[in-house]
Amino acid sequence: MRLTHTSLVLIAAGGSAVLLLGAFGFQHLGGLAPCKLCLWQRWPHAVAVVIGVLALMLPGRVLPLAGALVALCSGALGLYHMGVEQGWWLGPATCSSAQPGNLSADALFEQIMAAPVVRCDEIPWQMLGLSMAGWNMVLSVALAAVWVMAARKAG
């Protein structure tokens, strides 16, 4: 069975929609509150869904290539988040356990009190050795490949 441009766009945009629904499911049904990096990874998927709707209405390669780009952005954010979780590099100071530096006791207390409850450097769930950020990375790269196939079919 040969996949058409339309079916590839539906698979790619639908894949992003499914990943978003899964993230919301983990959050609202599973009780796993997202950290800042988790939220950042959702935005490209939302954009990919909008691009998918537009790509179904407007011919050409530009929109599928844009879909591939935003899927890769979410994948890159997933890789970054996975690295923070694994301790390969530091994450944003607002959601990781970074060294306090040269802060006064009052400034450190204010930073602690203003910090969100959910930390980016902890893994609340994993499957087959990959956290949700890792799975987002893998699946986002796969969706980017589907977007590229859709762009090739558009020509």
Residue frames as qw, qx, qy, qz and C-alpha x, y, z in Angstrom:
[[0.000, 0.887, 0.461, 0.000, 0.00, 0.00, 0.00],
 [0.419, 0.282, 0.004, 0.863, 1.41, 3.35, -1.05],
 [0.188, -0.680, -0.471, 0.529, 0.79, 6.22, 1.28],
 [0.279, 0.760, 0.317, 0.495, -0.45, 9.47, -0.24],
 [0.184, 0.373, -0.223, 0.882, 0.51, 13.00, 0.73],
 [0.526, -0.507, -0.074, -0.679, -2.80, 13.36, 2.55],
 [0.893, -0.336, -0.300, -0.029, -2.42, 10.14, 4.53],
 [0.661, 0.100, -0.346, 0.658, 1.15, 11.04, 5.51],
 [0.065, -0.448, 0.147, -0.879, 0.06, 14.49, 6.71],
 [0.726, -0.467, -0.167, -0.477, -2.75, 12.86, 8.69],
 [0.876, -0.166, -0.364, 0.270, -0.31, 10.39, 10.26],
 [0.462, 0.221, -0.298, 0.805, 2.20, 13.10, 11.17],
 [0.250, -0.427, 0.097, -0.863, -0.27, 15.64, 12.53],
 [0.816, -0.376, -0.271, -0.346, -2.32, 12.88, 14.13],
 [0.773, -0.026, -0.462, 0.434, 0.82, 11.54, 15.79],
 [0.161, 0.273, -0.316, 0.894, 1.46, 14.94, 17.36],
 [0.561, -0.407, -0.090, -0.715, -2.17, 15.10, 18.49],
 [0.880, -0.247, -0.405, -0.032, -1.85, 11.64, 20.07],
 [0.573, 0.090, -0.452, 0.678, 1.35, 12.66, 21.87],
 [0.150, -0.356, 0.166, -0.907, -0.40, 15.77, 23.20],
 [0.754, -0.362, -0.222, -0.502, -3.39, 13.73, 24.34],
 [0.827, -0.097, -0.484, 0.269, -1.03, 11.27, 26.02],
 [0.308, 0.218, -0.392, 0.839, 0.74, 14.09, 27.85],
 [0.421, -0.354, 0.059, -0.833, -2.57, 15.53, 29.02],
 [0.852, -0.245, -0.401, -0.232, -3.70, 12.04, 30.03],
 [0.662, 0.000, -0.524, 0.536, -0.59, 11.51, 32.16],
 [0.052, 0.250, -0.278, 0.926, -1.18, 14.93, 33.68],
 [0.506, -0.232, 0.048, -0.829, -4.92, 14.90, 34.33],
 [0.900, -0.153, -0.265, -0.311, -5.68, 11.19, 34.67],
 [0.830, 0.056, -0.439, 0.339, -2.35, 9.91, 35.93],
 [0.491, -0.861, -0.099, 0.086, -1.60, 12.79, 38.27],
 [0.710, -0.118, 0.123, 0.683, 1.88, 13.48, 36.84],
 [0.076, 0.947, 0.102, -0.293, 2.22, 17.25, 36.83],
 [0.737, 0.516, 0.048, 0.434, 4.46, 18.51, 34.00],
 [0.487, -0.532, 0.016, 0.693, 7.65, 20.43, 34.61],
 [0.170, 0.785, -0.118, -0.583, 8.68, 23.48, 32.60],
 [0.025, -0.394, 0.774, 0.495, 10.58, 21.40, 30.02],
 [0.286, 0.321, 0.903, 0.018, 7.61, 19.03, 29.63],
 [0.291, 0.783, 0.377, -0.401, 5.42, 22.01, 28.79],
 [0.065, 0.680, -0.428, -0.592, 7.97, 23.35, 26.31],
 [0.184, -0.110, 0.912, 0.349, 7.89, 20.01, 24.44],
 [0.345, 0.539, 0.744, -0.193, 4.11, 20.27, 23.97],
 [0.218, 0.736, 0.024, -0.640, 4.11, 23.54, 22.02],
 [0.092, 0.393, -0.701, -0.588, 5.74, 22.21, 18.83],
 [0.127, 0.232, 0.960, 0.096, 3.23, 19.36, 18.74],
 [0.239, 0.698, 0.499, -0.454, 0.36, 21.84, 18.97],
 [0.178, 0.668, -0.319, -0.648, 1.91, 23.81, 16.11],
 [0.060, -0.165, 0.907, 0.383, 2.35, 20.58, 14.11],
 [0.261, 0.485, 0.820, -0.154, -1.38, 19.84, 14.44],
 [0.257, 0.793, 0.148, -0.532, -2.20, 23.32, 13.07],
 [0.055, 0.533, -0.640, -0.551, 0.32, 22.85, 10.26],
 [0.224, 0.100, 0.957, 0.154, -1.31, 19.52, 9.46],
 [0.326, 0.683, 0.575, -0.311, -4.72, 21.12, 9.08],
 [0.200, 0.799, -0.183, -0.537, -3.25, 23.81, 6.83],
 [0.106, -0.382, 0.819, 0.415, -1.25, 21.26, 4.80],
 [0.358, 0.343, 0.869, 0.008, -4.46, 19.37, 4.04],
 [0.312, 0.826, 0.375, -0.281, -5.96, 22.55, 2.58],
 [0.208, 0.899, -0.279, -0.268, -2.93, 24.11, 0.88],
 [0.949, 0.250, -0.006, 0.191, -0.75, 22.17, -1.57],
 [0.308, 0.822, -0.390, 0.277, 3.02, 22.26, -1.62],
 [0.777, 0.036, -0.504, 0.374, 6.08, 21.20, 0.29],
 [0.066, 0.544, -0.337, 0.765, 6.52, 24.20, 2.56],
 [0.652, -0.478, 0.142, -0.571, 3.98, 23.20, 5.20],
 [0.976, -0.133, -0.172, 0.029, 5.12, 19.58, 5.48],
 [0.616, 0.336, -0.360, 0.615, 8.71, 20.77, 5.80],
 [0.216, -0.557, 0.279, -0.752, 7.59, 23.21, 8.50],
 [0.877, -0.350, -0.047, -0.326, 5.88, 20.26, 10.21],
 [0.881, 0.101, -0.310, 0.342, 9.16, 18.35, 10.12],
 [0.270, 0.500, -0.342, 0.748, 10.97, 21.33, 11.60],
 [0.491, -0.528, 0.224, -0.656, 8.59, 21.72, 14.54],
 [0.966, -0.192, -0.148, -0.091, 8.64, 17.96, 15.18],
 [0.725, 0.253, -0.350, 0.537, 12.44, 18.13, 15.30],
 [0.080, -0.586, 0.289, -0.753, 12.17, 21.07, 17.70],
 [0.787, -0.443, 0.093, -0.419, 10.11, 18.96, 20.09],
 [0.956, 0.040, -0.215, 0.195, 12.59, 16.12, 19.66],
 [0.439, 0.470, -0.361, 0.675, 15.50, 18.45, 20.45],
 [0.399, -0.564, 0.258, -0.675, 13.68, 19.68, 23.55],
 [0.949, -0.243, -0.066, -0.189, 13.09, 16.05, 24.51],
 [0.800, 0.239, -0.322, 0.445, 16.81, 15.31, 24.13],
 [0.077, 0.559, -0.341, 0.751, 17.69, 18.36, 26.22],
 [0.672, -0.476, 0.145, -0.548, 15.19, 17.33, 28.91],
 [0.978, -0.062, -0.195, 0.045, 16.47, 13.75, 28.89],
 [0.581, 0.393, -0.380, 0.603, 20.01, 15.08, 29.38],
 [0.260, -0.560, 0.308, -0.725, 18.83, 17.13, 32.35],
 [0.885, -0.314, 0.000, -0.344, 17.14, 14.05, 33.82],
 [0.943, 0.077, -0.207, 0.250, 20.28, 11.96, 33.36],
 [0.510, -0.785, 0.101, 0.336, 22.55, 14.66, 34.81],
 [0.720, 0.290, 0.258, 0.576, 24.45, 15.14, 31.55],
 [0.194, 0.327, 0.021, 0.925, 23.93, 18.91, 31.82],
 [0.031, 0.330, 0.563, -0.757, 22.06, 21.40, 33.96],
 [0.089, 0.647, 0.685, 0.322, 18.53, 22.41, 33.17],
 [0.071, -0.710, -0.097, -0.694, 16.85, 25.74, 33.74],
 [0.145, 0.182, -0.650, 0.724, 17.50, 27.04, 37.26],
 [0.518, -0.161, 0.142, -0.828, 13.76, 27.36, 37.83],
 [0.912, -0.061, -0.049, -0.403, 13.15, 23.60, 37.63],
 [0.820, 0.216, -0.473, 0.240, 16.43, 21.85, 38.45],
 [0.692, -0.700, -0.036, 0.172, 18.49, 21.35, 41.55],
 [0.568, 0.621, -0.190, 0.505, 21.40, 23.60, 40.60],
 [0.550, -0.194, -0.394, 0.710, 24.06, 24.89, 42.98],
 [0.098, -0.892, -0.401, 0.183, 22.91, 28.07, 44.76],
 [0.474, 0.609, 0.006, 0.636, 26.02, 30.04, 43.81],
 [0.303, 0.052, -0.376, 0.874, 26.77, 33.23, 45.70],
 [0.351, -0.624, -0.409, -0.566, 23.25, 33.90, 46.91],
 [0.175, -0.347, 0.547, -0.741, 22.54, 35.34, 50.31],
 [0.074, 0.180, 0.939, -0.284, 20.39, 33.29, 52.66],
 [0.383, 0.501, 0.365, -0.685, 17.41, 35.57, 51.97],
 [0.441, 0.486, -0.447, -0.608, 17.86, 35.36, 48.19],
 [0.169, 0.130, -0.971, -0.106, 18.24, 31.58, 48.38],
 [0.220, 0.318, 0.793, -0.471, 15.07, 31.32, 50.47],
 [0.452, 0.541, 0.063, -0.706, 13.17, 33.49, 47.96],
 [0.358, 0.384, -0.724, -0.449, 14.45, 31.32, 45.10],
 [0.022, -0.049, -0.991, 0.122, 13.32, 28.16, 46.89],
 [0.299, 0.439, 0.608, -0.589, 9.89, 29.59, 47.66],
 [0.453, 0.578, -0.138, -0.665, 9.41, 30.79, 44.06],
 [0.066, 0.288, -0.894, -0.336, 10.55, 27.50, 42.50],
 [0.755, -0.031, -0.298, -0.583, 7.88, 25.23, 41.03],
 [0.769, -0.323, 0.481, -0.270, 7.06, 21.99, 42.79],
 [0.940, 0.271, 0.200, 0.056, 7.82, 19.83, 39.74],
 [0.297, -0.703, 0.495, 0.415, 11.52, 19.44, 38.98],
 [0.683, 0.616, -0.272, -0.284, 12.91, 18.89, 35.50],
 [0.248, 0.561, -0.787, 0.072, 15.78, 16.72, 36.67],
 [0.454, -0.103, 0.815, -0.344, 13.65, 13.95, 38.18],
 [0.323, 0.034, -0.789, -0.522, 12.11, 11.09, 36.19],
 [0.563, -0.074, 0.442, -0.695, 8.53, 10.49, 37.35],
 [0.872, 0.242, 0.351, -0.241, 7.81, 7.71, 34.79],
 [0.126, 0.574, -0.699, -0.408, 9.76, 5.57, 32.38],
 [0.920, 0.188, 0.272, -0.210, 9.23, 2.60, 30.10],
 [0.903, 0.306, 0.066, 0.295, 11.94, 0.38, 28.61],
 [0.647, -0.246, -0.016, 0.721, 14.58, 2.66, 30.11],
 [0.179, 0.336, 0.239, 0.893, 13.27, 5.85, 28.51],
 [0.049, 0.422, 0.501, -0.754, 11.50, 8.67, 30.31],
 [0.401, 0.762, 0.486, -0.151, 8.60, 10.55, 28.75],
 [0.079, 0.859, -0.268, -0.430, 11.12, 13.09, 27.46],
 [0.270, -0.343, 0.819, 0.372, 13.11, 10.28, 25.83],
 [0.420, 0.417, 0.802, 0.081, 10.01, 8.82, 24.22],
 [0.284, 0.879, 0.195, -0.331, 9.02, 12.26, 22.99],
 [0.077, -0.682, 0.545, 0.481, 12.44, 12.59, 21.38],
 [0.324, -0.046, 0.898, 0.293, 12.20, 9.23, 19.62],
 [0.350, 0.603, 0.716, -0.031, 8.61, 9.69, 18.46],
 [0.157, 0.876, 0.035, -0.454, 9.17, 13.31, 17.39],
 [0.112, -0.505, 0.682, 0.517, 12.07, 12.29, 15.15],
 [0.310, 0.231, 0.901, 0.196, 9.86, 9.56, 13.66],
 [0.279, 0.796, 0.480, -0.241, 7.10, 12.11, 13.03],
 [0.022, 0.768, -0.305, -0.562, 9.63, 14.45, 11.40],
 [0.224, -0.170, 0.854, 0.438, 10.50, 11.61, 9.00],
 [0.299, 0.553, 0.777, 0.013, 6.81, 11.19, 8.15],
 [0.150, 0.871, 0.133, -0.449, 6.55, 14.94, 7.52],
 [0.092, -0.562, 0.594, 0.568, 9.55, 14.74, 5.16],
 [0.278, 0.163, 0.901, 0.289, 7.90, 11.85, 3.29],
 [0.252, 0.765, 0.551, -0.216, 4.75, 13.99, 2.98],
 [0.040, 0.807, -0.199, -0.554, 6.84, 16.85, 1.57],
 [0.196, -0.278, 0.799, 0.496, 8.37, 14.51, -1.01],
 [0.270, 0.438, 0.850, 0.113, 4.92, 13.31, -2.07],
 [0.167, 0.805, 0.302, -0.483, 3.69, 16.91, -2.41],
 [0.001, -0.576, 0.476, 0.664, 6.03, 17.51, -5.34]]
